[in-house]
Amino acid sequence: MIQNEKSFRGTPYGLFLNLDGVRLEQINDEFFVGFKAFKHQIISENLIKEQKPLFLFNHSPTGSGKTISWLKPVLDTKMKVIAVYPTNALVIDQKMQVENAIKKFGYDPDEYHVQEITSDLLDQEKKLYPDEKGLKKGQLLNRIIRKGRGKGLILLTNPDILTLALKDAYYEHNIRESVRSVDIIVVDEFHLASVKQSDMLLFMMHEINDDKRSRLSKFVFLSATPNSAIVERAKKVGLNTIVLPDESAPLSYSTGRPILPKLRLEIRKGSIYKTYELIKGDLEYFVEFCTHRTNNGEKAKTVFIVDGIYEVDEIYNTLSVVLVGLRVERVDGLHPATQEKLENFDVLISNSSIEVGIDFNVDRLVFSGYSREKLLQRIGRLRNKSPEEICEAICFVPEAVYDHLKENNRNLTRGEFDLHLQKVMNSQMDLSSYSKRYSPLEAYLYSIERIFGKSWIDKNGREHHIKGMPESIQSEELIRTLTLIEKHFLGSEVDGPVFDNLKHESRKLKDGLLSYRGSSFQALIFDATDYSLKLYDLMYLLRRGNIEFMSSKKFIRKLKEILGEEYESLIQGKYESMKDYASGFCWYYGTIGDETRKVIFKGDSGEHYKKIMLNAVDHVRKPCITNGFKVETDPNIPTLSSLNDTLSKYEVFTRLVDQDSFSLKAKFKLEDFFYLYPYSGMRTVAFGHEALYIDCLIKEDYAQR
């Protein structure tokens, strides 16, 4: 809660906005005993219980109980549901929330099987079957789904696992049919899905719903930020599409339950990945912001949300020293959230790790908002307050946003504030051509392997065969799925030449299209600061890490030396599950202070450029799976040669561009979160999904000349 002006003595650098809060009207009828529902919860319950098929898009605001809107009908009818969340931390948090709701609202816990599923937890699941060696993840998923027999089943997982299961990337042909045996799939925070991700999620769910053999026919997408393109496509292809819009109203002149509080928002100029410098440069002001007490005399919980993990480093290290008597915590990829941290912090510094989902109390907020989507997502962290309370926040924005807001009314509703942001902040780049160029290929791969089966070779060189559908129905299934591809992506009939192109191109791009998040360079690290084994982004480690690279053999040897007998019980299983995803191995000792190294990619030989150039000019060249990369850093890392030995053998989905990254970002107005990397000779490489996206932009630009 805000203090009067005199109690906060710092001199502000920014301008102040007074943002109104948000209310949502409640229905008088009791949803649960002692619990009055919002309109969207009542409508969702009725639709989920009665409509079949159903494609429900719930766009109710942050904090309005979208989870309970699907959970109640699932519990009432003991449905089987797969709920999908964008992060593993949220998967684990929501499992606890579901179990608490079952107890709180009087359901019998013995009547439901609730389980979270992540890659690490699947490895733990193997321990339940000590006598069965070589169990695959697909087999474990099958067994988990079968645990719901005779009960309600609530499985919580991430989109990677769901997508890989449906694409049979786990090489267990029964898993796709097991997924089709549940009643409903719920996708939370759907707005975070990229073009590639949202295209395929909708296509796969349409295909499942269209399959007369499938039980699964209800699909719910939750997002406070609408994905208009996907909603319109769902309607266009003929799905039973129902949209529940945001029906909230300004808190000051409406009735109902408060969802988001009134907010005194200080706007400051900033730039991406430089926010920490501005905070350190005005440290006294931010110390007082964290330490001045609320109106009732209590300490306030203050959260900082910035963009780069090195920004988290800098702010955490600085505030840990100066905020004497306060508990300062950090949450990021190297320092995961725990319930104990989130309940007991006074000041929490984080990046995107906490901007979605996990619910915990926040009184004050300092955050960077260099895109409209990030700004609105992060400001929603302040919620669940009394109608009288006025929260405080400081937001760093691009200079153009600051200048625009400076010339306008300072008293705004949330809707008016968003309209201002839409005027001056770049919307997401136009990747509509991706849906025509690459989504048909991914949809074809998904369909063709399910129909006709596939062969694959394991890491030991053994060939395996996964059977497809019975030959008697293959032709019918092919026609059915090609028709869906036409509707979703092509807009015209798949004739002979189009079919041949789908078949030929999809085969070449298969490995790049398979995953949900895409491929990138990660290192397997032993974090000497907390004695844990982790996979982490190689680029961050190269730029900011105090690291020692080594061969995989030396890495294992050092682990055994340090951990002794605990290696087998605590680390070995985790190492085996992670090693194939690592392009390097290193010991991590923290960060290198204020210094940031420069990193450039190069080839392992003079022929590397020709290999990834594919003997083609920019607008003709295509992404491909390749290896042979090495890196140079300035200043040099003494053990870099050990990294390059392993890095050069690691295969990654790549697109080379004969322009430097600064020119590309300026030309296509790319967001700062679009990752491009320098390659020797003033060129650029993109990896994973960015390789596909930059390819689309280059080809579209050439076609429009």
C-alpha positions in Angstrom: 0.0 0.0 0.0 1.3 3.5 -0.8 2.4 5.8 1.9 1.8 9.5 1.8 4.2 11.5 -0.3 6.3 12.7 2.6 7.1 9.2 3.9 8.9 8.2 0.6 11.7 10.8 0.4 13.4 9.7 -2.8 13.5 12.0 -5.7 11.8 10.4 -8.7 13.3 10.4 -12.1 10.1 9.4 -13.9 6.5 10.5 -14.4 3.7 9.1 -12.4 0.5 7.5 -13.6 -2.6 6.7 -11.5 -4.0 3.5 -12.9 -7.4 2.4 -11.8 -8.0 -1.1 -10.6 -10.2 -3.8 -12.1 -13.4 -5.5 -10.8 -15.3 -8.4 -12.1 -19.0 -8.9 -11.3 -19.9 -12.0 -9.2 -23.0 -14.1 -9.6 -25.2 -14.5 -6.5 -25.5 -18.2 -6.8 -22.9 -20.2 -4.8 -20.4 -22.0 -7.0 -19.0 -23.8 -4.0 -20.2 -23.5 -0.4 -19.2 -20.0 0.6 -17.8 -19.2 -2.9 -19.6 -16.9 -5.3 -18.6 -17.4 -8.9 -17.8 -15.0 -11.8 -19.9 -15.2 -14.9 -17.2 -16.9 -16.9 -16.8 -19.6 -14.3 -20.6 -20.5 -14.5 -20.5 -20.5 -18.3 -17.3 -22.6 -18.5 -18.8 -25.2 -16.1 -21.9 -25.6 -18.2 -20.1 -25.7 -21.5 -17.5 -28.3 -20.3 -20.2 -30.5 -18.8 -22.7 -30.2 -21.7 -20.9 -29.3 -25.0 -19.2 -31.9 -27.2 -17.2 -31.1 -29.2 -15.9 -27.8 -27.6 -13.1 -25.4 -28.3 -13.4 -22.8 -25.5 -11.2 -19.7 -25.4 -11.4 -18.0 -22.0 -10.0 -14.5 -22.0 -11.0 -13.4 -18.6 -8.5 -11.2 -16.8 -5.5 -12.2 -14.6 -6.6 -13.2 -11.1 -10.2 -14.0 -12.1 -10.1 -17.8 -11.3 -9.7 -19.3 -14.8 -8.3 -22.5 -13.3 -11.3 -23.2 -11.1 -13.5 -22.6 -14.2 -12.4 -25.9 -15.7 -11.4 -27.7 -12.5 -14.9 -27.7 -10.9 -16.7 -29.5 -13.8 -13.7 -31.9 -14.1 -14.0 -32.8 -10.3 -17.8 -32.9 -10.4 -17.9 -35.5 -13.2 -14.6 -37.3 -12.5 -13.3 -36.4 -16.0 -9.9 -37.3 -17.2 -7.9 -34.1 -18.1 -4.4 -33.2 -19.3 -3.6 -29.6 -18.2 -0.7 -28.0 -20.0 1.4 -25.2 -18.4 4.3 -23.2 -20.0 6.9 -23.9 -17.3 7.8 -26.9 -15.1 7.7 -24.6 -12.0 4.1 -23.8 -12.8 3.3 -27.5 -13.4 4.5 -28.3 -9.9 2.8 -25.3 -8.3 -0.5 -26.1 -10.0 -0.4 -29.7 -8.8 -0.4 -28.4 -5.2 -3.2 -25.9 -6.1 -5.4 -28.7 -7.5 -4.8 -30.9 -4.5 -5.6 -28.0 -2.1 -8.8 -27.3 -4.1 -9.9 -30.9 -3.8 -9.6 -30.8 0.0 -10.9 -27.2 0.4 -14.2 -27.8 -1.6 -15.1 -31.1 0.0 -14.1 -33.6 -2.7 -12.7 -37.0 -1.7 -8.9 -37.1 -2.6 -9.1 -40.9 -3.0 -11.5 -40.4 -5.9 -8.9 -38.6 -8.0 -5.4 -39.3 -9.3 -3.4 -36.1 -9.6 0.1 -36.2 -11.0 2.6 -33.7 -12.4 4.7 -34.9 -15.4 8.0 -33.3 -16.3 11.1 -34.9 -17.9 12.8 -35.2 -14.5 9.7 -36.6 -12.9 9.4 -39.3 -15.6 12.9 -40.4 -14.7 11.8 -40.6 -11.1 8.8 -42.6 -12.2 11.1 -45.4 -13.5 12.2 -46.1 -9.9 8.6 -47.5 -9.3 9.5 -50.4 -11.6 13.0 -51.5 -10.4 12.7 -54.9 -12.1 12.0 -53.5 -15.6 15.1 -52.2 -17.3 14.9 -49.9 -20.3 11.5 -48.5 -19.8 10.9 -45.6 -22.2 9.2 -42.3 -21.4 6.3 -43.2 -23.7 5.7 -46.4 -21.7 5.8 -44.5 -18.4 3.3 -41.9 -19.8 1.0 -44.8 -20.8 1.1 -46.2 -17.3 0.5 -42.9 -15.7 -2.6 -42.3 -17.8 -3.9 -45.8 -16.8 -3.6 -44.8 -13.1 -6.8 -42.9 -13.6 -8.9 -46.0 -14.3 -12.1 -45.8 -12.2 -11.1 -42.4 -10.9 -11.0 -38.8 -11.9 -7.6 -38.1 -13.6 -5.8 -34.8 -13.6 -2.4 -34.8 -15.3 -0.4 -31.6 -15.3 2.5 -31.3 -17.8 4.3 -28.9 -20.1 3.6 -28.5 -23.9 6.8 -30.1 -24.9 5.8 -33.5 -23.4 2.2 -33.3 -24.8 3.5 -32.4 -28.3 6.2 -35.0 -28.3 3.7 -37.7 -27.1 1.3 -36.8 -29.9 4.1 -36.8 -32.5 5.3 -40.2 -31.1 8.7 -38.8 -30.4 8.9 -41.2 -27.5 8.7 -44.1 -29.9 5.7 -45.7 -28.1 2.9 -46.1 -30.5 0.2 -46.5 -27.8 0.9 -43.2 -26.2 -1.0 -41.2 -28.8 -4.0 -43.3 -28.4 -3.8 -43.0 -24.6 -3.8 -39.2 -24.9 -6.9 -39.5 -27.1 -8.6 -41.5 -24.4 -8.9 -38.6 -22.0 -11.9 -36.2 -21.9 -10.4 -32.8 -22.0 -7.2 -30.9 -22.6 -6.6 -27.5 -21.0 -3.8 -25.2 -22.2 -3.0 -22.4 -19.8 -1.2 -19.1 -20.7 -1.9 -19.8 -24.4 -0.8 -16.4 -25.4 2.8 -17.4 -24.7 2.7 -20.0 -27.5 4.6 -18.8 -30.6 3.2 -19.0 -34.2 4.7 -22.5 -34.6 3.5 -23.7 -31.3 -0.1 -22.3 -31.5 -0.5 -23.5 -35.1 0.4 -27.1 -34.2 -1.5 -27.2 -31.0 -4.7 -26.1 -32.7 -4.1 -28.4 -35.7 -3.4 -31.5 -33.6 -6.4 -30.9 -31.4 -8.6 -30.4 -34.4 -7.3 -33.7 -35.9 -8.0 -35.5 -32.6 -11.5 -34.1 -32.4 -12.2 -35.0 -36.0 -11.1 -38.6 -35.5 -14.3 -40.6 -34.9 -12.2 -43.2 -32.9 -11.1 -40.5 -30.4 -12.9 -39.9 -27.0 -11.1 -36.6 -26.6 -13.4 -33.8 -27.8 -13.1 -30.9 -25.3 -10.3 -28.3 -25.5 -10.0 -25.2 -23.3 -7.5 -22.4 -23.9 -6.8 -19.9 -21.1 -5.3 -16.6 -21.7 -5.9 -13.0 -20.5 -4.3 -11.9 -23.8 -6.3 -13.1 -26.8 -4.6 -14.8 -29.7 -7.0 -13.4 -32.3 -5.4 -15.1 -35.3 -5.9 -18.6 -33.8 -9.4 -17.9 -32.6 -10.4 -16.7 -36.1 -8.8 -19.8 -37.7 -10.7 -22.1 -35.3 -13.9 -20.5 -36.4 -12.9 -20.6 -40.1 -12.1 -24.3 -40.1 -15.5 -25.1 -38.6 -14.7 -25.9 -35.0 -17.3 -25.3 -32.3 -15.5 -22.2 -31.1 -16.8 -20.3 -28.0 -15.0 -17.2 -26.7 -15.5 -15.8 -23.2 -14.2 -12.2 -23.4 -12.8 -10.0 -20.7 -15.8 -8.5 -19.0 -14.0 -6.6 -16.2 -14.7 -3.0 -15.4 -12.7 -0.1 -13.8 -12.7 -0.6 -10.0 -13.7 3.0 -9.2 -17.1 3.0 -10.9 -18.3 -0.7 -10.9 -19.4 -3.3 -8.5 -18.1 -6.8 -7.9 -14.9 -8.4 -6.6 -11.5 -6.5 -7.0 -9.2 -8.4 -9.4 -6.4 -5.9 -10.0 -5.7 -3.0 -7.5 -5.3 0.7 -8.1 -1.7 1.5 -8.9 0.6 4.4 -8.6 2.9 3.7 -11.5 6.2 5.5 -12.0 7.4 5.4 -15.6 11.1 5.7 -16.3 13.1 5.6 -19.6 15.2 2.5 -20.1 16.6 0.1 -22.6 16.6 -3.6 -22.9 19.2 -5.5 -20.8 20.4 -2.2 -19.3 17.8 -1.8 -16.6 20.2 -3.0 -13.9 22.5 -0.1 -14.7 19.7 2.4 -14.1 18.7 0.8 -10.8 22.3 0.8 -9.6 22.7 4.4 -10.7 19.9 5.5 -8.5 20.4 3.0 -5.7 19.4 5.2 -2.8 15.9 5.7 -4.3 15.4 2.0 -4.9 16.6 1.1 -1.4 14.0 3.4 0.1 11.4 2.1 -2.3 12.0 -1.4 -0.8 12.3 -0.4 2.8 9.6 2.2 3.5 6.8 0.5 5.3 3.1 0.1 4.5 0.4 2.1 6.1 -0.1 -0.6 8.7 3.6 -0.5 9.6 4.5 -3.8 8.1 7.4 -4.6 5.7 6.4 -4.7 2.1 7.2 -7.5 -0.3 9.0 -6.0 -3.3 9.7 -7.9 -6.5 12.1 -6.9 -9.3 11.5 -8.4 -12.8 14.1 -7.8 -15.4 15.1 -9.5 -18.7 18.7 -10.9 -18.6 19.9 -13.3 -16.0 23.1 -11.2 -15.6 20.7 -8.3 -14.7 19.4 -10.5 -11.9 23.0 -11.2 -10.9 23.9 -7.5 -10.7 20.7 -6.4 -8.8 20.8 -9.3 -6.4 24.5 -8.9 -5.6 24.0 -5.1 -5.0 20.8 -5.3 -2.9 22.0 -8.2 -0.8 24.7 -5.9 0.5 22.7 -2.7 1.1 19.4 -4.0 2.3 20.5 -4.9 5.8 17.9 -6.7 7.8 15.8 -7.7 4.7 15.7 -11.2 3.2 16.8 -10.8 -0.4 16.1 -13.8 -2.7 16.6 -14.5 -6.4 14.7 -16.8 -8.9 16.0 -17.6 -12.4 17.1 -20.5 -14.5 20.0 -21.3 -12.2 18.2 -20.6 -9.0 14.7 -22.1 -9.1 11.7 -21.0 -7.1 10.8 -22.8 -3.9 7.8 -22.4 -1.7 10.0 -21.3 1.1 11.6 -18.6 -1.0 8.2 -17.3 -2.3 6.6 -17.2 1.2 9.4 -15.6 3.1 11.3 -13.1 0.9 11.3 -9.3 1.6 12.8 -8.5 -1.8 12.8 -10.9 -4.8 14.8 -10.4 -8.0 13.9 -12.5 -11.0 13.5 -12.5 -14.8 10.7 -14.1 -16.8 10.8 -17.2 -14.5 8.1 -15.7 -12.3 6.1 -13.5 -14.7 3.5 -16.2 -15.3 1.4 -18.4 -13.2 2.9 -19.1 -9.8 0.8 -17.2 -7.3 2.5 -15.4 -4.3 2.0 -12.2 -2.5 3.6 -9.0 -4.0 3.2 -5.5 -2.5 5.5 -3.5 -4.7 7.0 -4.1 -8.2 10.0 -2.8 -10.1 10.1 -4.2 -13.7 11.2 -3.7 -17.3 8.4 -3.4 -19.9 10.1 -3.1 -23.3 7.3 -4.8 -25.1 3.5 -4.4 -24.6 3.1 -8.1 -23.9 5.8 -8.2 -21.3 4.6 -5.0 -19.6 1.0 -6.2 -19.2 2.1 -9.6 -18.1 4.4 -8.3 -15.4 2.1 -5.6 -14.1 -0.4 -8.3 -13.4 1.8 -9.6 -10.7 0.1 -7.1 -8.4 -3.3 -8.6 -7.6 -5.6 -9.8 -4.9 -5.7 -6.6 -2.9 -8.5 -4.8 -1.0 -10.5 -2.2 -2.9 -8.9 0.6 -0.8 -5.3 -0.4 -1.4 -3.1 1.5 -3.8 0.0 -0.4 -4.8 3.3 1.1 -6.0 5.3 0.1 -9.1 8.2 1.4 -11.1 8.4 0.4 -14.8 11.2 1.0 -17.3 10.0 1.6 -20.9 11.4 2.7 -24.2 11.9 6.4 -24.6 9.2 6.7 -27.2 6.6 5.3 -24.7 7.8 7.6 -22.0 7.5 10.6 -24.3 4.0 9.6 -25.4 2.7 9.1 -21.9 4.2 12.4 -20.7 1.9 14.3 -23.1 -1.3 12.6 -22.0 -3.7 12.2 -19.1 -2.0 10.8 -16.0 -5.2 9.2 -14.6 -6.1 6.1 -16.6 -8.1 3.0 -16.5 -6.2 -0.2 -17.4 -8.0 -0.3 -20.8 -7.0 3.3 -21.6 -3.4 2.5 -20.5 -3.3 -0.4 -22.9 -4.6 1.7 -25.8 -1.7 4.1 -25.3 0.7 1.2 -25.3 -0.8 -0.1 -28.6 -0.2 3.2 -30.2 3.5 3.4 -29.5 4.9 -0.1 -28.8 5.7 -2.4 -31.7 3.2 -5.2 -32.0 4.5 -8.7 -32.5 6.2 -9.2 -35.9 4.1 -10.5 -38.7 5.0 -14.2 -39.1 1.8 -15.1 -41.0 3.9 -16.5 -43.8 5.2 -19.2 -41.4 1.7 -20.7 -41.3 1.7 -21.1 -45.0 5.4 -22.2 -45.4 6.3 -24.4 -42.5 3.2 -25.3 -40.5 1.9 -27.5 -43.4 5.1 -29.5 -43.3 4.9 -30.0 -39.6 1.3 -31.0 -39.8 2.1 -33.4 -42.6 4.9 -35.1 -40.6 2.6 -35.4 -37.6 -0.1 -37.0 -39.8 1.9 -39.3 -42.0 3.9 -41.0 -39.3 0.7 -41.8 -37.3 -0.9 -43.3 -40.4 2.0 -45.2 -42.0 4.4 -45.7 -39.0 8.1 -45.0 -39.1 11.5 -46.4 -38.7 14.3 -45.0 -36.5 17.8 -45.8 -35.4 18.8 -45.5 -31.8 22.1 -44.1 -30.5 23.5 -47.7 -30.5 22.8 -48.0 -34.2 19.9 -50.4 -33.9 17.0 -50.0 -36.2 13.4 -49.9 -34.9 10.0 -49.9 -36.6 6.8 -48.3 -35.2 3.7 -49.7 -36.9 1.1 -47.4 -38.3 -2.6 -47.8 -38.8 -4.1 -50.9 -40.5 -3.6 -50.8 -44.2 -7.4 -50.9 -44.8 -7.9 -47.4 -43.4 -4.7 -45.7 -44.4 -6.0 -44.1 -47.6 -9.1 -42.8 -45.8 -7.0 -41.3 -43.0 -4.6 -39.7 -45.4 -7.4 -37.9 -47.2 -8.9 -36.8 -43.9 -5.8 -35.3 -42.5 -4.8 -33.7 -45.8 -8.2 -32.0 -45.9 -7.4 -30.6 -42.4 -4.1 -29.3 -43.6 -5.8 -27.6 -46.5 -8.3 -25.9 -44.2 -5.7 -24.7 -41.6 -2.8 -23.6 -43.7 -3.1 -23.9 -47.5 -6.5 -22.6 -48.5 -6.5 -24.8 -51.6 -6.6 -28.5 -52.5 -3.5 -30.7 -52.0 -2.9 -31.9 -55.6 0.0 -34.0 -56.8 2.7 -31.4 -56.9 1.7 -30.0 -53.5 1.7 -33.4 -52.0 5.2 -34.2 -53.4 6.5 -30.9 -52.0 5.1 -31.7 -48.6 6.7 -35.1 -48.6 10.1 -33.9 -49.9 10.5 -30.8 -47.8 9.1 -32.2 -44.6 11.7 -35.1 -44.7 14.6 -32.6 -44.9 13.3 -30.4 -42.1 12.0 -33.1 -39.8 14.4 -32.7 -37.0 14.0 -28.9 -36.9 10.2 -29.1 -36.9 9.8 -31.9 -34.3 10.3 -30.1 -30.9 7.9 -27.6 -29.3 10.6 -25.1 -28.1 13.3 -25.7 -30.7 16.9 -26.6 -30.4 19.7 -24.5 -29.0 23.2 -24.8 -27.5 23.1 -25.8 -23.8 25.9 -26.8 -21.5 25.6 -29.4 -18.8 27.0 -27.7 -15.7 27.9 -28.6 -12.2 27.0 -25.5 -10.2 29.6 -25.2 -7.5 27.5 -22.5 -5.8 24.8 -25.0 -4.8 26.2 -28.4 -5.7 23.6 -29.2 -8.4 23.6 -30.5 -11.9 21.9 -28.4 -14.6 21.5 -27.8 -18.3 21.8 -24.1 -19.1 22.0 -21.7 -22.0 25.5 -21.8 -23.4 25.5 -18.2 -24.5 24.9 -16.9 -21.0 27.7 -19.0 -19.7 30.1 -17.8 -22.4 29.2 -14.2 -21.8 28.9 -14.0 -18.0 30.0 -17.3 -16.4 33.1 -18.0 -14.3 33.4 -21.4 -15.9 35.8 -24.3 -16.6 35.0 -26.3 -19.6 36.2 -30.0 -19.8 35.5 -33.2 -21.7 32.6 -35.4 -20.7 35.0 -38.0 -19.3 36.8 -35.4 -17.1 33.4 -34.0 -16.0 32.2 -37.4 -14.8 35.5 -38.1 -13.1 35.4 -34.8 -11.2 31.8 -35.4 -10.2 32.8 -38.8 -8.7 35.7 -37.2 -6.9 33.6 -34.5 -5.3 30.5 -36.5 -4.5 32.0 -39.9 -3.7 29.4 -42.6 -3.0 26.6 -40.1 -3.5 27.3 -39.9 -7.2 25.3 -43.0 -8.1 22.4 -42.3 -5.8 22.1 -38.5 -6.4 23.6 -37.6 -9.8 24.2 -40.5 -12.1 20.6 -40.9 -13.3 20.2 -37.2 -13.8 23.5 -37.0 -15.8 22.5 -39.9 -18.1 19.1 -38.2 -18.8 20.8 -34.8 -19.6 24.0 -35.6 -21.4 22.6 -36.1 -24.9 21.2 -32.5 -24.8 24.5 -31.0 -23.9 26.8 -29.3 -26.4 29.5 -28.8 -23.7 30.4 -29.7 -20.1 31.6 -27.3 -17.5 32.1 -26.4 -13.8 30.2 -23.2 -12.9 31.6 -21.0 -10.1 29.2 -18.0 -10.5 29.6 -14.9 -12.6 32.6 -12.8 -13.6 31.4 -9.5 -12.1 30.7 -6.5 -14.3 32.5 -7.9 -17.4 30.6 -9.3 -20.4 32.5 -11.3 -22.9 32.0 -10.9 -26.7 31.1 -14.2 -28.4 31.3 -15.1 -32.1 30.6 -18.3 -33.9 32.9 -19.7 -36.5 33.3 -23.0 -38.4 35.6 -25.8 -37.4 37.2 -25.6 -40.9 37.3 -23.4 -43.9 34.5 -25.5 -45.5 32.0 -24.8 -42.7 30.6 -21.7 -44.3 30.0 -23.5 -47.6 28.3 -26.3 -45.7 25.7 -24.1 -44.0 25.4 -21.8 -47.0 24.1 -24.7 -49.1 25.5 -23.1 -52.2 22.5 -20.8 -52.3 21.9 -17.0 -52.0 20.1 -15.7 -49.0 16.5 -15.8 -50.2 16.9 -19.3 -51.6 18.8 -20.9 -48.7 16.9 -23.0 -46.2 17.4 -24.0 -42.6 19.2 -27.3 -42.1 20.6 -29.6 -39.4 24.3 -29.1 -39.2 27.4 -29.3 -36.9 30.9 -28.0 -37.0 30.4 -24.8 -34.9 33.1 -23.4 -32.7 33.2 -20.2 -30.7 35.7 -17.5 -29.9 35.3 -15.1 -26.9 36.9 -11.8 -26.0 38.4 -12.0 -23.4 39.4 -15.6 -24.0 38.3 -18.4 -21.7 41.4 -20.6 -21.1 39.4 -23.9 -21.3 37.5 -22.9 -24.5 39.2 -25.6 -26.6 37.5 -28.3 -24.5 34.2 -26.8 -25.3 34.9 -26.5 -29.0 35.9 -30.2 -29.1 32.4 -31.2 -28.1 30.5 -28.2 -29.6 31.8 -29.0 -33.1 30.2 -32.5 -33.0 26.8 -31.2 -31.8 24.0 -31.0 -34.4 21.7 -28.1 -34.3 19.0 -26.6 -36.6 20.6 -23.6 -38.3 20.0 -20.8 -40.7 22.9 -18.7 -42.0 22.2 -15.1 -43.2 24.8 -13.1 -45.1 24.0 -9.9 -43.1 25.0 -8.8 -39.6 22.5 -9.2 -36.8 22.2 -5.5 -36.1 21.1 -4.8 -39.7 18.7 -7.7 -39.7 17.0 -6.6 -36.4 16.7 -3.0 -37.8 15.4 -4.2 -41.2 12.7 -6.5 -39.9 12.0 -4.6 -36.6 12.8 -7.7 -34.6 12.1 -7.8 -30.9 15.0 -7.9 -28.5 14.0 -11.4 -27.5 14.5 -12.7 -31.1 17.9 -14.3 -30.8 20.5 -13.9 -33.6 24.2 -14.6 -33.2 27.3 -13.3 -35.0 29.1 -15.6 -37.4 32.6 -14.9 -38.7 32.7 -12.5 -41.7 29.9 -10.1 -40.5 27.3 -12.8 -41.0 24.5 -14.1 -38.7 23.3 -17.5 -37.6 19.9 -18.3 -36.1 19.2 -21.6 -34.3 16.0 -23.6 -33.6 12.7 -21.9 -34.2 14.4 -18.6 -35.0 16.1 -20.3 -37.9 12.6 -21.0 -39.4 11.3 -17.5 -38.5 14.2 -15.5 -40.0 14.0 -17.7 -43.1 10.3 -16.7 -43.6 11.0 -13.0 -43.1 13.9 -13.1 -45.7 11.8 -15.0 -48.3 8.8 -12.8 -47.7 10.9 -9.6 -48.1 12.4 -10.9 -51.4 8.9 -11.9 -52.7 7.6 -8.3 -52.1 10.4 -6.6 -54.1 
